[in-house]
Amino acid sequence: MSKLRIVFMGTPDFAVPSLQAIYEEGYDIVGVITQPDRPRGRGQKLTFSPIKEKALELGLEVMQPLKVKDPSFIAELARLQPDLIIVVAFGQILPKALLELPKLGCINVHGSLLPAYRGAAPIQRAILNGQKETGITTMLMDVGLDTGDMLLKESVEITPEMTFGQLHDLLAKTGARVLVDTVRLRKDNKIMPEPQDNALATYAAMIKREDELINWEDGVEKIHNQVRGLDPWPGAYTLWEGQGLKIRGSIVQNISSRGVEPGTVTQFVKGQGFVVQCGQGSLLVTMVQPIGKKVMAADSFANGYRLEVGYVFRTS
């Protein structure tokens, strides 16, 4: 086969290292597909996706279809005659007609060790569930939701204090490296696709608002996983004087105060923050973010907002 013609489909930051890596390998990237520009921020200014920004920086052609299942877009894509389509966190389900376009198929980079954590939020759900390991899987896409045959895998340790943001960045870099190996082996016909065992599949549902609210009756480990699994986005929160207060940093304390209601502030730790009783154990809160404010040290919040021992954070 002559120089590989590749179409790259992606949208968020997670996809940027993969696009950069494929570009640096010298493949012929004949098009980059990303989501339409979206209004963001208080001014609702139209904003480019991270992939669009990177593609323009690299001098690549960008296409932004409203819906990839539109026949006119599929026809336009077919004219590019891609040998391979790479998909990394694109954000739309691809129709069968598009999946069948390239000779070598469509390769997806997924942020879990499939068949575990199929779906929209594999990185966050792995931390929320207290997993000690996750990884990257490249696969040949089919019409199902992350159900295609697997190509390569690489595992990554989830350390006890690792946040979603940290794991996201690590997996993005790992995914780029695994993708390069996958494309090379696929091009040379030196990789055997492996079917997934559907009996072992789990689903990583999109993060919803109810996932963000802390229930102080839960055990301390679960709450700590919630804090780090939703940091920096969207953030785990509790209620302070009827307003949301995001908990942006925490440390597990395996001690409990008997007879104290979960959610109660039990003590202050100078220079670190304040301790909140949980259903089992207690949580040292180290960083917080009041609504409309920047992230701040928990002891600064306690002093500035006059938080007192005995205050009870509620869930409603």
VENHUWO-V59463 format. One record per residue. N is the residue number from 1. SS is DSSP state (alpha for helix, beta for strand, coil for the rest). PHI is phi in whole degrees, -180 to 180 (* if undefined). OMEGA is omega in whole degrees, -180 to 180 (NA if undefined). Layout:
# VENHUWO-V59463
n,ss,phi,omega
N,SS,PHI,OMEGA
N,SS,PHI,OMEGA
This chain:
# VENHUWO-V59463
n,ss,phi,omega
1,coil,*,177
2,coil,-70,-177
3,coil,-53,-174
4,coil,-64,177
5,beta,-94,-174
6,beta,-121,166
7,beta,-106,-180
8,beta,-109,179
9,beta,-121,180
10,beta,-169,-178
11,coil,-137,-170
12,coil,-88,180
13,alpha,-55,-177
14,alpha,-56,-176
15,alpha,-85,-172
16,alpha,-62,179
17,alpha,-59,179
18,alpha,-67,178
19,alpha,-63,179
20,alpha,-60,-177
21,alpha,-66,179
22,alpha,-66,178
23,alpha,-62,-178
24,alpha,-68,177
25,coil,-75,175
26,coil,86,177
27,coil,-70,180
28,beta,-86,179
29,beta,-84,-172
30,beta,-87,178
31,beta,-174,175
32,beta,-121,-178
33,beta,-107,179
34,coil,-143,-178
35,coil,-69,177
36,coil,-59,177
37,coil,-58,-177
38,beta,-119,173
39,beta,-73,-179
40,beta,-140,176
41,coil,79,-177
42,coil,-64,-180
43,coil,-84,-179
44,coil,52,178
45,beta,-78,178
46,beta,-62,-173
47,beta,-126,176
48,coil,-71,171
49,coil,-71,176
50,alpha,-56,179
51,alpha,-70,177
52,alpha,-63,179
53,alpha,-59,-179
54,alpha,-67,-179
55,alpha,-62,179
56,alpha,-65,177
57,alpha,-61,-179
58,coil,-88,179
59,coil,76,-178
60,coil,-99,179
61,coil,-73,-178
62,beta,-115,175
63,beta,-124,-176
64,coil,-133,-179
65,coil,-70,175
66,coil,-67,178
67,coil,-138,-177
68,coil,-74,178
69,coil,-82,178
70,coil,-63,-178
71,alpha,-57,-180
72,alpha,-67,177
73,alpha,-70,179
74,alpha,-61,178
75,alpha,-66,178
76,alpha,-65,179
77,alpha,-66,-180
78,alpha,-62,-180
79,coil,-67,177
80,coil,-77,178
81,coil,50,-179
82,coil,-72,171
83,coil,-80,-175
84,beta,-151,172
85,beta,-114,177
86,beta,-107,-178
87,beta,-124,178
88,beta,-134,177
89,coil,50,-177
90,coil,-74,176
91,coil,110,173
92,coil,-135,175
93,coil,-77,-177
94,coil,-89,179
95,coil,-75,-178
96,alpha,-57,-178
97,alpha,-61,179
98,alpha,-76,-179
99,alpha,-61,-176
100,coil,-89,-177
101,coil,-66,-173
102,coil,-81,-179
103,coil,-62,-177
104,coil,-96,177
105,coil,85,179
106,beta,-114,180
107,beta,-101,179
108,beta,-112,173
109,beta,-105,-175
110,beta,-116,-175
111,coil,-87,172
112,coil,-160,174
113,coil,-93,-178
114,coil,-58,10
115,coil,-85,176
116,coil,-73,174
117,coil,59,166
118,beta,-67,174
119,beta,115,-164
120,coil,-81,-172
121,coil,-132,-176
122,alpha,-67,-177
123,alpha,-72,180
124,alpha,-64,-177
125,alpha,-65,179
126,alpha,-62,178
127,alpha,-72,179
128,alpha,-56,-178
129,coil,-89,175
130,coil,74,180
131,coil,-67,178
132,coil,-98,-177
133,beta,-149,171
134,beta,-146,179
135,beta,167,-180
136,beta,-120,171
137,beta,-127,168
138,beta,-99,-177
139,beta,-147,171
140,beta,-84,-174
141,coil,-76,169
142,coil,-129,-175
143,coil,-77,179
144,coil,-80,179
145,coil,-90,-180
146,coil,57,-176
147,coil,-107,-174
148,coil,-69,179
149,coil,-64,-177
150,beta,-81,180
151,beta,-113,177
152,beta,-131,176
153,beta,-135,170
154,beta,-145,-178
155,beta,-87,180
156,beta,-138,178
157,beta,-76,172
158,coil,-101,-179
159,coil,-74,-171
160,coil,-58,-178
161,coil,-106,-175
162,coil,-65,178
163,coil,-93,175
164,alpha,-56,-179
165,alpha,-61,-180
166,alpha,-67,-180
167,alpha,-68,177
168,alpha,-55,-177
169,alpha,-67,179
170,alpha,-65,-180
171,alpha,-70,177
172,alpha,-62,178
173,alpha,-68,178
174,alpha,-63,180
175,alpha,-60,179
176,alpha,-64,-180
177,alpha,-67,180
178,alpha,-67,179
179,alpha,-63,180
180,alpha,-57,179
181,alpha,-64,-179
182,alpha,-63,-179
183,alpha,-63,180
184,alpha,-61,-178
185,alpha,-68,178
186,alpha,-66,179
187,alpha,-60,-177
188,coil,-91,180
189,coil,56,-177
190,coil,-117,-180
191,coil,-135,-179
192,coil,-106,178
193,coil,-60,-178
194,beta,-116,179
195,coil,-62,175
196,coil,-80,174
197,coil,-88,-176
198,alpha,-62,180
199,alpha,-67,-179
200,alpha,-99,-174
201,coil,-71,170
202,coil,-128,-173
203,beta,-120,179
204,beta,-104,-177
205,coil,-66,176
206,coil,-57,179
207,coil,-68,179
208,coil,-114,-177
209,alpha,-58,-178
210,alpha,-68,176
211,alpha,-72,-173
212,alpha,-88,-176
213,beta,-78,-179
214,coil,-75,171
215,coil,-103,-174
216,coil,-68,175
217,coil,-77,175
218,coil,-69,176
219,beta,-70,-175
220,alpha,-62,-180
221,alpha,-63,-180
222,alpha,-64,-180
223,alpha,-68,177
224,alpha,-62,177
225,alpha,-63,178
226,alpha,-66,-180
227,alpha,-62,-176
228,alpha,-76,180
229,alpha,-73,180
230,coil,-115,179
231,coil,-107,12
232,coil,-92,-177
233,coil,-135,-5
234,coil,-86,179
235,coil,100,173
236,beta,-81,-177
237,beta,-137,171
238,beta,-126,-178
239,beta,-108,177
240,beta,-120,-179
241,coil,51,177
242,coil,83,180
243,beta,-112,178
244,beta,-73,174
245,beta,-129,-180
246,beta,-77,175
247,beta,-96,-171
248,beta,-107,176
249,beta,-162,-177
250,beta,-155,177
251,beta,-135,-180
252,beta,-72,173
253,beta,-118,-176
254,coil,-90,177
255,coil,-114,179
256,coil,-128,174
257,coil,-101,-175
258,coil,-64,176
259,coil,74,-180
260,coil,-96,-179
261,coil,-66,175
262,coil,-54,-177
263,coil,99,-178
264,beta,-84,173
265,beta,-74,-174
266,beta,-103,179
267,beta,-168,173
268,beta,-112,176
269,beta,-113,-173
270,coil,-56,178
271,coil,79,-179
272,coil,-122,-179
273,beta,152,-178
274,beta,-129,-176
275,beta,-104,180
276,beta,-120,178
277,beta,-69,176
278,coil,-111,177
279,coil,-59,171
280,beta,-138,-177
281,coil,77,179
282,beta,-144,-174
283,beta,-116,171
284,beta,-86,180
285,beta,-86,-174
286,beta,-108,-179
287,beta,-138,179
288,beta,-138,176
289,beta,-146,175
290,beta,-66,179
291,coil,-56,177
292,coil,76,-179
293,coil,-117,176
294,coil,-83,175
295,coil,-63,180
296,beta,-141,176
297,beta,-63,-176
298,alpha,-65,179
299,alpha,-71,175
300,alpha,-66,176
301,alpha,-62,-178
302,alpha,-58,180
303,alpha,-72,-176
304,alpha,-70,-178
305,coil,-103,175
306,coil,58,174
307,coil,-70,-178
308,coil,-123,171
309,coil,-58,-178
310,coil,103,177
311,coil,-65,-179
312,beta,-114,173
313,coil,-76,-177
314,beta,-99,176
315,coil,-108,177
316,coil,-160,NA
